[in-house]
Amino acid sequence: TQSTWGNGSNMNVMSLVALARAKPLRVTILLAVLCGVLALFIYINYLISELITVLGTILLNVVTFYLVAVFASRALTFPGSLWLWKRSMESFFCRELGAQLGSRIAELGVVVESLTGVQRDTHSADMAAFISAHQARNIVSELMVNLRKQEDRGTLKTASQMRLLRELESLKSGMERTVWGDSGENLWNWFAINPSSRADYDFLRGGRRLSADATQLLSTIYTLNRIFLDIYGAVSCFKRVWRWLFDKTLGSLDLMRVELEGRFNAEQQWIRSSDGTMIDCMFVPGVGKTVSDTGPTVLFCNPNAGYYEFIMYQCEWLEFYTSLGINMMLFNYRGFGRSGGRPSPEGNRRDGESLVHWLHARGIDKVAVHGESIGGLMATHVARYADIHLLIADRTFCTLEATAQYMFSPMLARVFKRITGWVTNNDSNYIESRCYKVLTCDPADEVIADMASLKAGVARKLVSDRLLRESMSTGSSDAILNPAQTESLHESCVTLIQACELLDDAIDKKRAEGASNLNAEVVIDMTAIARKGDVKYSALESQRTEPETDSSDTHELQEEDHIAFDLLKSIRLHVESANAGGCPLGRIFHLRLGVEGLHTFLCCLEVWGSYCHEVKYSMQDNPTAACRHTQSCLGSFRQELSRKVAEFKAATVGTANPTLLQSVRAALHIEESFRAIELFMKKSRQVNSTVSDVETVVDYSRNPLGSPSANHLSRSTERDVEPFYDLKRTGYLIPLNSGHNGNLTALERSVVTNHLFRSEFLAFDDE
């Protein structure tokens, strides 16, 4: 359902027109290139038609288009299976690691120059330089170990890696030969300890010099600087392309895998899937445990285009879980890295079941599955069909088609579904799974739109199933708002927001014309309210066109009208702050999601409740003040709305301004709608039973007595009225404020931690 306020296609056309006006030369060149490509395509087809007839050419184009579409769909869904994507990841980490290590090697050179007298500026080697030299020494030591492991395994194949290893070994031997005067302590051992904690630092800064000639050591440092500059420094275009395609000095999957093994005492495993495909895995024990441990283990399903080799640099979950003593099972999807096969949802689901069976065969009873982004595809399936203890669906989608629909267009979503034939019903798998489950979602996710999120999909499906069940059993169903009421509420909200925009525009226009006071006559075009699709929203578009003046619809904005206008703006802000599952109502209108978006908002409110986040608390305060129960939140919201509407109605008594009069009717209807919503929520007795409340979770985690599972189930069954949705189907929702790939806040991590205890996945004696 398209919004009656604005139109997506109109917005796209207007954006193209604005781009053409802003950058006409670039747009002209782009159009010329497109025309040239089209002409070349037609000419090639003409030549082919001379060989295989026109019908054969048409069939060839259809087959070619189909194959290209299949490849594009697979590449967009699983880009990590492409060699170019893997090389881009390796090249990125090669440059980043080269820049970090190169800067520390340069600081080490500054320190050695200062201590040998080559650098006469005694202030150049300050404490920061000594600390960087200490870090360089430790990184060099770890890097040498990793490169030697690669050499032993036969994966050290490039000349650049062999050269780097030789120079690092030369650096170490040079630092071991260089000692402090008569102390007998060499540079390598001295820098093994942080200089800021050494008592002889001031003595060394006071003029202590190296006893041996450090010329060879400095030469090695200069050589390493040149190597690292070749890795990350500015080079010619040709050299940059060569470096992107072939430079594996640092950041290769082989090197990162060895580093992961060494840093976390992990063990690489090859696991055979049910169809014979070999999956590359890594078992990472929790802190203080070994690879033979059979304690709680999390099967982590990577986000899109992710490789487990880079997880320690890209993802916070590895350190989060291992620091709690939880083991992690990492793996690459089929077709990613060294894993065999070709990626597909069906193949990934088979692999997930095989991995869980392998963990159980290893003697691990408590298995949790954590799926981030596209990892939710495997995680929700495993939660439904395999024996696991806990599911964490982290910022994932309800279906791939919905993701394509709200990211691109409904037509593209239908084409994607028809071409791939993939079944990706995460919402059904999530609902039907019977383990303890937690769902996270950020309404402002920049990759997966909130309408396509698993949170929204689960809410829509649960509400639809409930209405169908009630209709079949009783012949009638009770919705939070029926379709007609939902559309009417949407129209009232649009009218209210547009009225604020029109009055703001009129006042700004008068100010721009140099009006000395706001009591002057303000011209308002009331016909613009009827043409909702022609009114632009200031939150979305900066360029605005003033409506044409119609003398029959002009009115004065009197002094008392300004008081009413302030109250109107207050009502608008209050209505936009209404919250459902962490998503404010204002986003529905900012993004022009129309009646469909409002329907999804109401479904989320019915299933997940309202999440009120207080930002006015310091780090020293109790974080439980960050959340309030949905009932008090929704009740206080409605009461405050009623108060504001009553004041606004009283302030408009006697006004002749049609905009304010129409706004009064819209505000009264909005207040009436939220009163009906509040009554429905009270009737359903489902207030705040599914949204994760920090206060209840934290209070519960501090009480190790009793059974968490029994407690959380009893809360959903001990009611006067049977609830519409129980926790076995909904699980718990954690609204986030971290984007799609960002790290969770300390408060959000604490909620996840408490769910680990509450689900009994992590026992209190294991903390």
matplotlib code that plots the C-alpha trace (Angstrom):
import matplotlib.pyplot as plt

x = [0.0, 1.5, 1.2, -1.3, 1.2, 3.9, 4.9, 8.1, 8.4, 7.8, 10.6, 13.0, 12.2, 12.6, 15.9, 17.1, 16.0, 17.8, 21.0, 20.8, 20.5, 23.3, 25.8, 24.7, 28.1, 28.3, 24.7, 25.3, 28.4, 26.6, 23.6, 26.1, 27.8, 24.5, 23.4, 26.7, 26.3, 22.8, 23.8, 26.6, 24.2, 21.8, 24.6, 25.9, 22.5, 22.1, 25.3, 24.2, 20.8, 22.6, 24.0, 21.2, 18.1, 16.1, 14.3, 17.6, 18.9, 15.9, 16.3, 20.0, 19.3, 16.6, 19.0, 21.8, 19.7, 18.5, 22.0, 23.2, 20.3, 21.0, 24.7, 23.8, 21.3, 23.8, 26.6, 24.4, 23.2, 26.5, 29.3, 31.8, 31.8, 33.4, 37.2, 37.1, 35.4, 37.8, 40.7, 39.2, 39.0, 42.5, 43.8, 41.9, 43.4, 46.8, 46.8, 45.4, 47.8, 50.7, 49.8, 49.6, 52.8, 54.6, 53.8, 55.1, 58.3, 58.9, 58.6, 61.1, 63.4, 63.0, 63.9, 67.0, 68.1, 67.8, 69.7, 72.5, 72.9, 71.8, 68.8, 70.0, 66.6, 66.4, 62.7, 61.8, 61.8, 59.2, 57.2, 54.7, 57.5, 58.9, 55.5, 55.0, 58.4, 57.3, 54.1, 56.2, 58.4, 55.4, 53.7, 56.9, 57.3, 53.7, 54.0, 57.2, 55.5, 52.6, 54.7, 56.8, 53.7, 52.6, 56.1, 55.8, 52.3, 53.5, 51.2, 54.0, 54.2, 54.8, 58.2, 57.0, 56.0, 59.4, 61.2, 59.2, 60.0, 63.7, 63.7, 61.7, 64.2, 67.0, 65.3, 65.0, 68.7, 69.8, 67.9, 69.3, 72.8, 72.3, 72.7, 72.5, 76.0, 77.3, 73.9, 74.0, 70.2, 69.5, 66.8, 64.7, 64.3, 64.0, 61.1, 59.3, 58.0, 56.0, 58.5, 56.0, 56.2, 60.0, 62.0, 65.0, 63.1, 64.1, 67.7, 67.7, 66.1, 68.8, 71.4, 72.2, 73.5, 73.7, 77.0, 77.2, 77.1, 73.4, 74.0, 72.9, 69.8, 68.8, 69.3, 66.9, 64.4, 64.6, 64.1, 61.0, 59.7, 60.1, 58.3, 55.3, 55.2, 54.9, 51.9, 49.9, 51.6, 50.6, 51.6, 50.8, 47.5, 49.0, 50.9, 47.6, 45.8, 48.6, 48.7, 45.0, 45.1, 48.2, 49.8, 49.4, 52.2, 49.7, 46.0, 45.7, 43.2, 46.0, 47.8, 44.7, 43.7, 47.1, 46.8, 43.3, 44.6, 47.5, 45.7, 42.7, 44.2, 41.8, 41.7, 40.8, 38.4, 37.0, 33.4, 31.6, 28.0, 25.1, 25.7, 29.4, 30.6, 33.6, 33.1, 36.1, 35.6, 37.4, 36.6, 37.6, 37.5, 36.4, 38.9, 40.6, 39.5, 41.0, 39.8, 38.7, 36.1, 32.5, 30.9, 28.4, 29.2, 27.8, 27.6, 28.2, 26.7, 28.6, 27.0, 26.9, 30.3, 32.0, 34.9, 35.7, 39.4, 38.6, 36.1, 38.5, 38.9, 35.3, 33.1, 32.7, 31.0, 34.2, 35.6, 32.2, 31.4, 34.9, 35.4, 32.3, 34.0, 31.7, 33.2, 32.6, 32.3, 33.2, 32.9, 32.8, 29.7, 30.0, 31.7, 33.4, 37.2, 38.3, 34.8, 33.6, 30.4, 28.3, 26.4, 22.6, 20.0, 19.2, 22.9, 23.6, 20.7, 22.0, 25.5, 24.0, 22.3, 25.6, 27.5, 25.1, 25.2, 29.0, 29.0, 26.6, 28.8, 31.7, 29.9, 28.6, 25.1, 24.4, 24.5, 23.4, 23.2, 23.8, 22.9, 23.9, 22.3, 22.1, 23.3, 19.8, 18.8, 20.8, 20.2, 16.4, 16.3, 18.7, 16.6, 13.5, 14.9, 17.9, 18.4, 19.7, 19.3, 19.3, 18.7, 19.9, 18.6, 20.8, 19.6, 18.3, 15.5, 12.1, 12.6, 15.1, 12.3, 11.1, 14.7, 14.8, 11.4, 12.1, 15.7, 15.1, 11.5, 8.6, 9.1, 12.8, 11.7, 9.3, 12.0, 14.5, 12.0, 11.1, 14.7, 16.2, 13.3, 14.8, 12.6, 13.8, 11.0, 13.0, 9.8, 8.1, 11.2, 11.7, 8.0, 8.0, 11.3, 10.8, 14.1, 14.7, 15.1, 16.2, 15.7, 17.6, 16.7, 17.7, 14.8, 17.4, 19.2, 20.9, 21.0, 17.9, 14.9, 12.7, 9.8, 11.9, 13.3, 12.6, 10.9, 8.4, 7.9, 7.2, 4.8, 2.8, 2.7, 1.6, -1.1, -2.3, -2.3, -4.3, -6.9, -7.3, -7.6, -10.2, -12.1, -12.3, -13.2, -15.6, -16.5, -15.1, -11.7, -10.6, -7.7, -5.9, -7.3, -9.2, -8.0, -10.4, -9.4, -5.7, -6.2, -8.1, -5.4, -2.8, -4.8, -5.2, -1.4, -0.6, -3.0, -1.5, 2.1, 1.2, -0.6, 2.6, 4.6, 2.3, 2.1, 5.9, 6.4, 3.9, 5.6, 9.1, 7.9, 6.7, 9.9, 11.9, 9.8, 10.9, 7.7, 8.4, 5.9, 4.1, 0.7, 0.7, -1.5, -0.2, -1.4, -2.0, -3.0, -5.7, -5.9, -2.4, -3.9, -6.1, -3.1, -1.1, 1.1, 2.3, 3.4, 7.1, 8.3, 11.1, 12.7, 13.3, 13.8, 15.7, 14.2, 10.6, 8.2, 5.7, 2.1, 0.1, -2.2, -5.9, -7.7, -10.8, -8.8, -6.7, -6.9, -5.0, -2.9, -3.8, -1.8, -3.8, -3.3, 0.4, -0.3, -2.4, 0.3, 2.9, 0.5, 0.0, 3.7, 4.0, 1.2, 3.0, 6.3, 4.4, 2.6, 5.8, 7.5, 5.0, 7.0, 6.4, 9.2, 11.8, 10.6, 9.1, 6.0, 7.6, 9.8, 6.7, 6.0, 9.5, 10.1, 6.7, 5.8, 2.1, -0.8, 1.3, 4.0, 1.4, -0.1, 3.3, 3.8, 0.5, 1.4, 4.8, 2.9, 0.5, 3.2, 6.3, 4.8, 6.4, 10.0, 10.6, 14.3, 15.3, 18.5, 18.7, 20.8, 24.5, 26.9, 26.9, 23.1, 21.4, 20.9, 17.5, 16.2, 16.6, 13.4, 9.8, 7.0, 4.9, 1.6, 2.8, 4.6, 1.6, -0.8, 1.3, 1.7, -2.0, -2.7, -0.2, -1.6, -5.2, -3.9, -2.2, -5.2, -7.5, -5.3, -5.0, -8.8, -9.3, -6.7, -8.5, -11.9, -13.0, -10.3, -11.2, -8.0, -9.1, -5.7, -6.0, -9.6, -8.8, -5.9, -8.2, -10.3, -7.2, -5.8, -9.1, -9.2, -5.6, -6.3, -9.4, -7.4, -4.7, -7.4, -8.7, -5.2, -4.7, -7.9, -7.0, -3.5, -5.1, -7.5, -4.8, -2.9, 0.2, 1.8, 5.6, 5.8, 8.1, 10.2, 13.4, 13.2, 16.6, 15.1, 13.4, 16.3, 18.9, 16.8, 16.3, 20.0, 20.9, 18.7, 20.3, 17.7, 14.9, 14.6, 14.8, 13.0, 10.1, 9.9, 9.8, 7.2, 5.0, 4.9, 3.3, 0.7, -0.4, -3.0, -6.7, -7.0, -5.0, -2.5, -2.6, 1.1, 3.3, 7.0, 7.4, 6.5, 7.6, 10.8, 12.4, 13.1, 16.1, 15.8, 19.3, 20.8, 24.0, 23.2, 23.6, 27.3, 28.0, 29.0, 26.4, 26.4, 27.4, 23.7, 22.7, 25.5, 24.4, 20.9, 22.3, 24.4, 21.5, 19.5, 22.4, 21.9, 18.1, 17.9, 20.2, 22.7, 25.2, 25.1, 25.9, 28.8, 30.2, 30.3]
y = [0.0, 3.3, 6.3, 9.0, 11.5, 11.7, 9.1, 7.1, 7.3, 11.1, 11.4, 9.5, 11.6, 14.8, 13.6, 12.9, 16.3, 18.0, 16.0, 17.1, 20.7, 20.5, 18.6, 18.9, 18.0, 14.7, 13.8, 14.6, 12.4, 9.6, 9.8, 9.8, 6.7, 4.9, 5.8, 4.5, 1.2, 0.8, 1.5, -1.0, -3.6, -3.1, -3.3, -6.5, -8.0, -7.0, -8.9, -11.9, -11.9, -12.2, -15.5, -17.1, -15.2, -12.7, -15.4, -17.0, -13.6, -13.0, -16.5, -15.9, -12.5, -14.1, -16.9, -14.5, -12.2, -15.1, -16.3, -12.8, -12.3, -15.6, -14.7, -11.2, -12.6, -15.0, -12.5, -9.9, -12.4, -14.2, -11.8, -13.6, -16.5, -14.2, -14.2, -10.4, -9.9, -12.1, -10.2, -6.8, -8.0, -9.3, -6.1, -3.9, -5.7, -5.8, -2.0, -1.5, -3.8, -2.4, 1.1, 0.2, -1.8, 0.7, 3.6, 1.7, 0.6, 4.2, 5.2, 2.4, 4.0, 7.4, 5.8, 4.0, 7.2, 9.2, 6.6, 6.3, 10.1, 10.0, 12.1, 15.2, 16.3, 14.7, 15.5, 13.5, 10.2, 10.9, 8.4, 7.9, 6.9, 4.4, 2.9, 2.6, 0.9, -1.5, -2.3, -2.7, -5.3, -7.4, -7.2, -8.2, -11.1, -12.3, -11.7, -13.8, -16.7, -16.6, -16.3, -19.3, -21.3, -20.5, -21.6, -24.9, -25.5, -24.6, -21.6, -19.0, -18.8, -15.2, -13.6, -10.5, -12.6, -14.4, -11.1, -9.7, -12.7, -12.3, -8.6, -9.2, -11.9, -9.5, -6.8, -9.2, -10.3, -6.7, -5.7, -8.7, -7.7, -4.1, -3.6, -0.7, 0.3, -2.0, -3.3, -6.3, -5.9, -5.8, -3.8, -6.9, -7.8, -4.3, -3.4, -6.6, -4.6, -1.4, 1.5, 3.5, 0.9, 0.7, 2.5, 3.1, 5.0, 8.5, 7.2, 6.2, 9.5, 11.3, 10.4, 6.6, 5.4, 2.1, 0.4, -1.2, 0.2, 0.3, 1.1, -2.4, -2.2, 1.2, -0.1, -3.0, -0.5, 1.7, -1.4, -2.4, 1.2, 0.9, -2.5, -1.1, 2.0, -0.2, -1.9, 1.1, 4.2, 6.4, 4.7, 5.0, 3.9, 0.8, -0.1, 0.3, -2.1, -4.6, -4.3, -4.8, -8.0, -9.7, -8.3, -10.8, -9.7, -9.1, -9.7, -13.0, -15.5, -18.0, -15.4, -14.3, -17.9, -18.6, -15.4, -16.5, -19.9, -18.4, -15.6, -17.6, -21.1, -22.2, -25.4, -25.6, -28.4, -29.8, -30.9, -32.9, -31.7, -34.0, -33.8, -34.4, -30.7, -30.0, -26.9, -25.0, -24.4, -23.0, -24.1, -21.3, -22.2, -19.7, -17.9, -20.3, -23.4, -25.7, -27.0, -30.2, -28.4, -29.5, -26.5, -24.1, -23.3, -20.7, -21.6, -18.2, -17.6, -14.8, -11.7, -11.3, -11.4, -12.3, -14.7, -16.2, -15.4, -11.7, -12.0, -10.7, -7.4, -7.1, -8.4, -7.9, -11.2, -13.3, -11.5, -11.0, -14.8, -16.1, -13.6, -15.2, -18.6, -19.6, -21.6, -20.5, -22.5, -20.4, -21.4, -20.1, -20.7, -23.1, -21.4, -18.9, -19.1, -22.7, -24.2, -26.3, -26.1, -23.2, -21.0, -21.3, -21.0, -24.7, -25.7, -23.4, -24.9, -28.4, -27.2, -25.7, -28.9, -30.8, -28.4, -28.8, -32.6, -32.4, -30.4, -32.8, -35.7, -34.0, -34.1, -30.5, -30.5, -26.7, -25.3, -21.8, -20.4, -16.7, -15.5, -12.0, -10.4, -13.1, -15.5, -15.5, -17.6, -20.5, -19.7, -19.7, -22.9, -24.6, -23.4, -25.0, -28.3, -29.0, -29.5, -26.2, -24.4, -20.7, -18.7, -15.1, -13.6, -10.5, -7.7, -10.1, -10.1, -11.9, -12.9, -12.1, -11.0, -8.4, -7.1, -6.6, -5.1, -2.4, -1.8, -1.6, -2.1, -4.6, -5.5, -6.4, -8.5, -10.5, -11.0, -12.1, -14.6, -16.0, -16.3, -17.9, -19.9, -19.7, -20.2, -17.9, -17.8, -16.7, -15.5, -18.9, -20.7, -18.2, -18.6, -22.4, -22.9, -23.9, -22.9, -19.8, -17.1, -13.5, -11.1, -7.9, -5.1, -1.5, 0.5, 2.8, -0.2, 1.2, -2.3, -4.1, -1.8, -2.0, -3.1, -6.1, -6.9, -10.2, -8.2, -6.7, -10.0, -12.0, -9.3, -9.3, -13.1, -13.5, -11.0, -12.5, -16.0, -14.8, -13.0, -16.1, -18.4, -16.3, -15.9, -19.6, -20.4, -17.6, -16.1, -12.7, -11.3, -8.3, -6.3, -3.5, -1.3, -2.5, -1.6, 1.3, 2.7, 2.3, 4.2, 6.9, 7.2, 7.5, 10.3, 12.2, 12.0, 13.1, 16.0, 17.0, 16.9, 18.8, 21.5, 22.1, 22.2, 24.6, 27.0, 26.8, 27.6, 30.5, 32.0, 31.5, 33.2, 36.2, 36.5, 36.3, 39.1, 41.2, 41.1, 42.9, 41.0, 37.7, 39.2, 40.3, 38.5, 35.1, 33.5, 29.8, 27.6, 25.2, 23.5, 22.0, 19.9, 18.2, 17.6, 15.7, 14.1, 17.6, 18.8, 18.2, 17.2, 19.3, 16.4, 14.7, 17.4, 20.7, 22.4, 23.4, 25.1, 27.7, 26.8, 29.1, 31.5, 31.1, 34.2, 32.2, 30.1, 32.9, 33.6, 35.6, 33.9, 36.0, 36.4, 33.7, 31.4, 31.4, 29.8, 27.2, 26.6, 26.0, 23.5, 21.9, 21.4, 19.9, 17.4, 16.5, 15.8, 13.8, 11.7, 11.0, 9.8, 6.9, 3.7, 0.1, -2.4, 0.4, 2.1, 5.6, 6.4, 9.4, 7.1, 5.8, 9.2, 10.4, 7.4, 7.7, 4.1, 4.8, 2.7, -0.5, 1.0, 2.1, -1.4, -2.9, -0.4, -1.5, -5.1, -4.5, -2.6, -5.5, -8.2, -6.5, -3.6, -0.2, 0.4, 3.7, 4.6, 7.3, 9.1, 11.3, 9.1, 9.1, 6.1, 6.1, 5.7, 2.4, 1.4, -0.1, 3.5, 3.2, 1.2, 1.4, -1.1, -0.8, -0.3, 2.7, 3.9, 3.7, 4.9, 8.0, 8.6, 8.6, 10.7, 13.3, 13.3, 13.9, 16.8, 18.4, 17.9, 19.4, 22.5, 22.8, 22.5, 25.2, 27.5, 27.3, 28.4, 31.4, 31.0, 31.3, 29.7, 26.6, 24.9, 25.0, 23.9, 20.9, 20.1, 20.0, 17.4, 15.4, 15.6, 14.5, 11.5, 10.6, 10.8, 8.7, 6.1, 5.8, 5.5, 2.5, 1.1, 1.4, -0.4, -3.2, -3.6, -3.8, -6.4, -8.5, -8.6, -8.8, -5.6, -5.8, -9.5, -9.8, -6.6, -7.2, -4.9, -4.2, -3.8, -7.2, -9.0, -7.4, -8.0, -11.6, -12.3, -11.2, -13.9, -17.3, -19.2, -21.1, -21.9, -19.1, -21.0, -21.9, -18.3, -16.7, -19.3, -18.7, -15.0, -15.7, -18.2, -16.9, -14.4, -13.9, -14.0, -16.3, -14.1, -13.7, -14.3, -16.4, -16.2, -19.6, -18.0, -14.4, -14.8, -11.5, -8.4, -6.2, -2.8, -1.6, 1.8, 0.6, 0.3, -2.8, -3.4, -1.3, -2.6, -2.8, -0.3, -1.4, -1.4, -3.5, -6.0, -6.3, -7.3, -10.0, -11.2, -11.5, -13.5, -16.0, -16.5, -16.3, -19.0, -21.2, -21.4, -19.9, -21.0, -18.7, -20.8, -20.5, -16.7]
z = [0.0, -1.1, 1.1, 0.1, 1.4, -1.2, -3.8, -3.9, -7.7, -7.7, -5.1, -7.3, -10.4, -8.4, -7.1, -10.6, -11.7, -8.8, -9.7, -13.3, -12.2, -9.7, -11.9, -15.5, -17.0, -15.1, -15.9, -19.6, -19.7, -17.9, -20.4, -23.3, -22.0, -21.5, -25.0, -26.3, -24.5, -25.7, -29.3, -29.0, -27.6, -30.5, -33.1, -31.6, -31.6, -35.2, -36.1, -34.2, -35.8, -39.2, -38.0, -35.9, -37.0, -35.0, -33.0, -32.1, -30.9, -28.8, -27.1, -26.6, -24.9, -22.7, -21.6, -21.1, -19.0, -16.9, -16.2, -15.4, -13.1, -11.3, -10.9, -9.7, -7.2, -5.8, -5.7, -3.9, -1.4, -0.8, -2.0, 0.2, -2.3, -4.9, -5.3, -5.9, -2.5, -0.7, -2.3, -1.3, 2.3, 2.3, 0.6, 3.1, 6.1, 4.5, 4.3, 7.8, 9.5, 7.4, 8.5, 12.2, 12.2, 10.0, 12.4, 15.4, 13.5, 12.7, 16.4, 17.2, 14.7, 16.4, 19.8, 18.5, 16.7, 19.9, 22.0, 19.5, 19.0, 15.4, 16.3, 18.2, 19.3, 22.8, 23.0, 19.8, 21.7, 24.4, 26.5, 23.6, 21.3, 23.9, 24.3, 20.6, 20.4, 23.1, 21.1, 17.9, 19.6, 20.7, 17.4, 15.6, 17.9, 17.3, 13.6, 13.3, 15.1, 12.7, 9.6, 10.8, 11.3, 7.8, 6.6, 8.4, 6.9, 3.4, 3.1, 3.1, -0.7, -1.7, -2.0, -0.1, 2.9, 2.9, 2.7, 5.5, 7.7, 7.0, 7.9, 11.1, 12.2, 11.3, 13.5, 16.4, 16.2, 15.9, 19.0, 20.9, 20.0, 21.1, 24.9, 27.4, 28.3, 31.1, 32.1, 29.8, 29.0, 25.3, 23.5, 22.7, 26.4, 27.6, 25.4, 26.4, 29.4, 29.0, 29.5, 31.6, 34.3, 34.4, 37.1, 34.8, 32.1, 33.5, 33.7, 30.1, 29.0, 30.9, 28.3, 28.6, 25.2, 23.5, 24.0, 20.5, 17.0, 16.0, 12.3, 11.2, 13.4, 12.0, 8.4, 9.1, 10.6, 7.5, 5.2, 7.2, 6.8, 3.1, 3.0, 5.0, 2.9, -0.2, 1.5, 2.6, 1.2, -1.8, -5.1, -8.8, -10.1, -11.8, -8.5, -6.6, -8.8, -8.6, -4.9, -4.6, -6.8, -5.6, -2.4, 0.4, 2.6, 5.5, 5.9, 4.0, 5.2, 5.9, 8.1, 9.9, 10.6, 12.2, 14.3, 15.5, 16.5, 18.4, 20.1, 21.4, 21.6, 19.0, 16.9, 13.2, 12.2, 8.9, 9.3, 6.6, 5.9, 5.2, 1.5, 1.7, 1.5, 3.7, 5.9, 7.3, 11.0, 14.1, 17.7, 20.1, 23.8, 26.4, 28.5, 30.9, 29.0, 26.4, 23.0, 24.7, 26.9, 26.6, 28.3, 26.8, 23.2, 20.8, 17.1, 15.4, 12.0, 10.2, 8.8, 5.1, 3.3, 6.6, 7.1, 10.5, 10.0, 10.4, 13.3, 15.9, 14.0, 12.7, 15.4, 19.2, 19.8, 19.9, 22.9, 24.5, 24.6, 25.3, 28.2, 29.8, 29.5, 26.6, 23.7, 20.2, 17.0, 14.0, 10.4, 6.8, 4.8, 1.9, -1.0, 1.4, 2.0, 2.0, 2.5, -0.4, -2.4, -3.7, -1.3, -1.1, 1.7, 1.5, 1.6, 4.5, 6.5, 6.0, 7.1, 10.3, 11.3, 10.6, 12.8, 15.7, 15.4, 15.4, 18.6, 20.3, 19.2, 20.8, 24.2, 24.3, 25.7, 25.8, 22.3, 21.4, 17.9, 17.2, 13.7, 12.7, 9.6, 6.9, 9.6, 10.9, 7.9, 9.3, 13.0, 12.8, 10.8, 13.3, 16.2, 14.7, 13.5, 15.7, 19.4, 20.8, 24.1, 23.0, 19.8, 19.3, 16.1, 15.8, 13.4, 10.7, 8.3, 8.0, 4.3, 1.6, -0.6, 2.0, 2.3, -1.5, -1.5, 1.1, 0.0, -3.8, -5.1, -4.9, -8.6, -8.0, -5.0, -7.2, -9.8, -7.2, -5.8, -9.2, -10.4, -7.3, -6.0, -2.5, 0.6, 3.3, 5.9, 8.9, 10.6, 10.5, 11.7, 14.5, 15.7, 15.5, 17.4, 21.0, 22.6, 24.6, 22.0, 21.9, 18.9, 18.5, 16.1, 15.4, 13.8, 12.1, 10.6, 7.4, 5.6, 6.7, 6.7, 9.9, 7.7, 6.5, 9.9, 11.7, 14.4, 12.0, 10.2, 13.3, 14.6, 11.3, 11.1, 14.7, 14.4, 11.1, 12.6, 15.7, 13.6, 11.4, 14.4, 16.1, 12.9, 12.4, 16.0, 16.8, 13.5, 14.5, 15.4, 17.4, 15.9, 17.7, 14.9, 11.9, 8.4, 8.1, 11.5, 10.6, 7.4, 9.2, 11.9, 9.1, 7.4, 10.7, 11.5, 7.9, 8.2, 11.6, 10.3, 7.1, 9.0, 11.0, 7.8, 6.1, 9.0, 9.5, 5.8, 6.0, 9.0, 7.5, 4.3, 6.2, 8.1, 4.9, 3.5, 6.4, 8.6, 11.9, 14.0, 13.6, 14.1, 10.4, 7.9, 7.0, 3.8, 3.9, 1.0, 2.3, -1.1, -0.4, 2.4, -0.2, -2.4, 0.2, -2.5, -3.6, -0.1, 0.7, 4.1, 5.5, 7.3, 3.9, 1.3, 1.6, -1.5, -1.0, -3.3, -1.9, -2.6, -4.8, -3.1, -3.3, -2.0, -1.1, 1.4, 3.1, 6.8, 9.3, 12.0, 15.0, 18.2, 20.0, 17.0, 17.7, 21.1, 19.4, 16.8, 19.5, 21.1, 17.7, 17.2, 20.7, 19.8, 16.6, 18.4, 21.1, 18.5, 16.6, 19.8, 20.2, 20.4, 19.3, 19.8, 19.9, 16.7, 17.0, 15.1, 13.5, 11.3, 9.6, 8.3, 7.8, 5.5, 3.8, 4.6, 4.3, 5.8, 5.5, 7.7, 10.3, 10.2, 10.9, 13.7, 15.3, 14.9, 16.7, 19.4, 19.9, 20.0, 21.4, 23.4, 23.8, 24.8, 26.6, 26.8, 29.2, 28.3, 31.3, 33.5, 34.2, 34.1, 37.9, 38.1, 38.1, 34.4, 35.2, 35.0, 31.2, 30.7, 31.8, 31.5, 28.4, 30.4, 32.3, 29.1, 26.9, 29.6, 30.4, 26.7, 26.1, 29.2, 28.1, 24.6, 26.0, 28.0, 25.1, 22.8, 25.4, 25.7, 21.9, 21.5, 24.1, 22.5, 19.1, 20.5, 18.4, 15.7, 12.1, 10.8, 8.8, 9.2, 13.0, 12.9, 10.7, 13.0, 16.0, 14.3, 13.4, 16.9, 18.5, 16.2, 17.0, 20.7, 20.3, 18.3, 21.0, 23.6, 21.7, 21.4, 25.1, 25.9, 23.5, 25.1, 28.5, 27.3, 25.7, 29.0, 26.9, 28.0, 28.2, 28.3, 25.3, 25.3, 27.2, 30.3, 31.8, 35.3, 35.4, 33.8, 36.1, 39.2, 38.2, 37.4, 41.0, 42.4, 41.7, 43.6, 41.8, 38.2, 35.6, 32.9, 35.3, 36.4, 32.9, 31.7, 34.7, 34.1, 30.8, 32.0, 35.4, 34.1, 34.4, 30.6, 28.3, 26.5, 22.8, 22.5, 24.8, 25.2, 23.6, 20.3, 20.6, 22.6, 23.9, 21.9, 22.6, 20.7, 19.7, 18.9, 17.1, 13.4, 11.4, 11.9, 15.0, 18.4, 21.2, 24.0, 27.5, 28.5, 25.5, 26.2, 29.8, 28.7, 26.4, 29.3, 31.6, 29.0, 29.0, 32.7, 32.5, 29.9, 32.1, 29.2, 31.5, 35.1, 38.0, 39.1, 35.6, 35.7]

ax = plt.figure().add_subplot(projection="3d")
ax.plot(x, y, z, "-o")
ax.set_aspect("equal")
plt.show()
